[in-house]
Amino acid sequence: RNRKSHMGRKQQGPRVKKRDHKQERSDKESGLHAAEQLSEVASAAQPDHGVGFPLAMWDLQQCDPKKCSGRKLMRQGLVRDLKLGARFRGIILTPNATDCVSPRDRAVVQEHGMAVVDCSWASLDTVPFDKMKGNYPRLLPYLMAANPINYGKPCKLSCVEAFAACAVIAGLPDVADTLLSKFSWGKSFLELNKEVLAAYAACDGPEDIIKAQARWLEKCEEELAQRKLAKSMDDIDLMGDFVNPNHQLRGGDSDEEEEEEE
């Protein structure tokens, strides 16, 4: 009787705890999310050909893809796409930063690279900067854009111009040449900003960059004031003794010319 009872318990076996499928699914999704973030960081850490260190971009798809310089660099394999929430270990060029990029950042650039935020200047208020994570957010100092969309406008740089400016300031002008060579107008950016970029590259830290920027802006204001003064003086005729040859004569001047011909 005891043997049968023992065999009965053996056949029943221990109770198996029911599996919580919801918890498993949640754990799996969390693991996939973490793996995705790690994958983004790892992919951004891989150096790209022609540069020597990683270049990356958060693309918010607010710009025309046919005109976006960042997307062109991505198609050529020079820049990697970053998803929102991914962390980038290098310099992040963003208008949300507080410190300017400076020559002190060279080691970080060479080891971990640069990243930009590709968004519309008209939609900065909607950009989720809090989801673009990193240890080195940086501002770019005053520079003039040379891209076809914003040519001559201060500070409204394209993605490739931002990369190039950071590279020059960090003491890596060859990288800037490599990136800008992909665009027909690329060299004009360096030509347009040659003097001020040289001043920034000669600085030490972000404090010196701010001072160099202030000196450059003061110089620009003085030159603008001189041009305005020269133009106003050029348009003034003093007692008829000085006549601007670029202004066409009107009224009875044609009659005087006819009398001289006769």
C-alpha positions in Angstrom: 0.0 0.0 0.0 2.9 2.3 0.8 4.6 1.4 -2.4 1.5 2.3 -4.5 1.2 5.6 -2.7 4.8 6.4 -3.3 4.5 5.5 -7.0 1.4 7.7 -7.3 3.3 10.7 -6.0 6.2 10.0 -8.4 3.9 9.9 -11.3 2.3 13.2 -10.4 5.7 14.9 -10.2 6.5 18.4 -8.8 4.3 21.3 -9.6 5.6 23.5 -12.4 5.3 27.3 -11.9 3.5 29.0 -14.8 5.7 31.2 -17.0 4.9 34.9 -17.0 4.9 35.5 -20.8 4.3 39.3 -20.3 7.4 39.6 -18.1 9.4 37.6 -20.6 8.3 39.8 -23.5 9.1 42.9 -21.5 12.6 41.6 -20.6 13.2 40.7 -24.3 12.1 44.2 -25.5 14.3 45.8 -22.9 17.3 43.7 -24.0 16.7 44.5 -27.6 16.5 48.2 -26.8 19.8 48.1 -24.9 21.4 46.0 -27.6 20.3 48.6 -30.2 21.8 51.4 -28.2 25.1 49.6 -27.8 25.1 48.8 -31.5 24.7 52.5 -32.3 27.6 53.4 -30.0 29.7 50.6 -31.4 29.0 51.5 -35.0 29.8 55.2 -34.4 33.1 54.1 -32.8 34.3 52.5 -36.0 36.6 54.9 -38.0 35.5 55.6 -41.6 37.7 55.5 -44.6 39.3 58.8 -45.6 38.9 60.4 -42.2 40.5 58.2 -39.6 37.9 58.6 -36.9 34.1 58.3 -36.8 31.6 60.8 -38.1 28.0 60.5 -37.1 24.7 62.4 -37.4 21.3 62.5 -35.8 19.0 63.0 -38.8 15.6 64.4 -37.9 14.5 64.4 -41.5 13.5 68.0 -41.5 15.6 69.0 -44.5 15.4 68.2 -48.2 17.3 64.9 -48.7 18.5 66.0 -52.1 20.1 69.2 -50.7 21.3 67.8 -47.3 25.1 67.6 -47.2 25.0 65.2 -44.2 22.9 62.7 -46.2 25.3 62.9 -49.1 28.2 62.0 -46.8 26.1 59.1 -45.4 25.6 57.8 -48.9 29.3 57.9 -49.5 30.0 55.9 -46.3 31.7 58.8 -44.4 28.9 59.4 -41.8 26.9 57.0 -39.8 23.3 57.5 -38.7 22.5 57.8 -35.0 19.1 57.0 -33.5 17.5 59.2 -30.8 18.6 57.9 -27.5 21.9 56.7 -28.7 25.0 58.0 -27.0 28.0 59.4 -28.9 31.4 59.5 -27.2 33.0 62.2 -29.4 32.4 65.9 -29.9 28.7 66.7 -30.6 28.2 69.9 -32.5 24.9 71.2 -31.3 23.3 74.7 -30.7 22.2 73.3 -27.3 25.7 73.3 -26.0 27.3 75.9 -23.7 31.0 75.6 -24.5 32.7 76.3 -27.9 34.8 73.8 -29.7 38.5 74.6 -29.3 42.0 73.1 -30.1 41.8 71.4 -26.7 39.2 69.0 -28.2 41.6 67.5 -30.7 42.3 64.4 -28.7 38.6 63.7 -28.2 38.0 64.2 -32.0 40.9 61.9 -33.0 39.8 59.1 -30.6 36.0 59.3 -30.7 35.1 61.5 -33.7 32.5 64.2 -34.3 28.7 64.2 -34.6 26.2 66.8 -35.8 22.5 67.3 -35.5 20.8 67.6 -38.9 17.7 69.7 -38.5 16.0 72.7 -39.9 17.1 76.1 -38.4 13.5 77.1 -38.5 12.5 74.2 -36.2 15.0 74.3 -33.4 12.3 74.6 -30.8 11.0 71.1 -31.8 14.4 69.3 -31.7 14.6 66.7 -28.9 18.1 67.6 -27.8 17.7 65.7 -24.6 17.7 62.4 -26.6 21.1 63.2 -28.2 23.4 62.1 -25.5 27.1 62.6 -25.1 29.9 63.9 -22.9 31.2 66.6 -25.2 28.5 68.9 -26.6 30.1 71.9 -28.3 29.1 75.1 -30.0 30.8 76.5 -33.2 31.9 80.1 -33.1 31.0 82.8 -35.6 31.4 81.6 -39.2 29.9 82.4 -42.5 28.0 79.8 -44.5 29.1 79.1 -48.1 26.5 76.4 -48.9 24.1 77.3 -51.8 21.1 77.6 -49.5 22.5 80.0 -46.9 25.5 81.5 -48.6 26.8 84.6 -46.8 24.6 84.1 -43.7 26.4 84.0 -40.4 26.3 80.7 -38.4 23.8 78.9 -40.6 26.2 76.2 -41.6 25.4 72.9 -43.3 26.5 69.5 -41.8 29.7 69.3 -43.9 30.6 72.9 -43.0 30.1 72.1 -39.3 32.3 69.0 -39.6 35.0 71.0 -41.5 35.0 73.9 -39.1 35.4 71.6 -36.1 38.2 69.8 -37.8 40.1 73.0 -38.7 39.7 74.4 -35.2 40.9 71.1 -33.7 44.0 71.3 -35.9 43.0 68.7 -38.5 42.7 70.7 -41.7 43.3 67.7 -43.9 40.0 66.2 -42.7 38.2 69.4 -43.6 39.7 69.3 -47.1 38.6 65.6 -47.5 35.0 66.3 -46.5 34.6 69.6 -48.4 36.1 68.0 -51.6 32.9 66.1 -52.0 31.0 69.3 -52.9 31.6 71.7 -55.8 31.3 74.7 -53.5 33.2 73.2 -50.6 36.5 75.1 -51.0 34.6 78.4 -50.9 33.8 77.8 -47.2 37.5 77.7 -46.3 38.2 80.7 -48.5 35.3 82.7 -47.0 36.4 82.0 -43.4 40.1 81.7 -43.9 41.2 84.5 -41.6 38.8 83.8 -38.8 39.4 80.0 -38.9 43.1 80.7 -38.6 42.4 82.9 -35.5 40.3 80.1 -33.9 42.9 77.4 -34.6 45.6 79.5 -32.9 43.6 79.6 -29.7 44.0 77.3 -26.7 40.7 76.8 -25.0 37.0 77.8 -25.3 37.7 81.1 -23.4 40.2 82.1 -26.1 37.7 81.2 -28.8 35.2 83.6 -27.3 37.8 86.4 -27.2 38.9 85.7 -30.8 35.2 85.8 -31.9 34.7 89.1 -30.2 37.7 90.6 -31.9 36.5 89.3 -35.3 33.0 90.7 -34.9 34.4 94.1 -33.8 36.6 94.1 -36.9 33.6 93.2 -39.1 31.6 96.0 -37.6 34.4 98.5 -38.2 34.8 97.4 -41.9 31.0 97.7 -42.4 31.0 101.2 -41.0 33.8 102.2 -43.2 32.1 100.8 -46.3 28.9 102.7 -45.4 30.8 105.9 -44.9 32.7 105.5 -48.2 29.5 104.9 -50.1 27.8 107.9 -48.6 30.8 110.1 -49.4 30.9 108.7 -52.9 27.3 109.8 -53.5 27.8 113.4 -52.4 28.5 116.2 -55.0 30.2 119.2 -53.3 29.2 122.5 -55.0 29.3 120.8 -58.4 33.1 120.5 -58.3 33.0 116.8 -57.7 30.8 114.6 -59.9 30.4 110.9 -59.5 31.2 109.5 -63.0 29.1 106.4 -62.2 25.9 108.5 -62.1 24.3 109.3 -65.4 23.6 113.0 -66.1 20.0 114.0 -66.5 18.0 117.0 -67.7 19.8 119.6 -69.8 23.1 117.7 -69.9 22.2 116.1 -73.2 21.8 119.5 -74.8 25.2 120.5 -73.6 26.7 117.4 -75.2 25.0 118.3 -78.5 26.4 121.8 -78.5 29.9 120.5 -77.9 29.5 118.1 -80.8 28.5 121.0 -83.1 
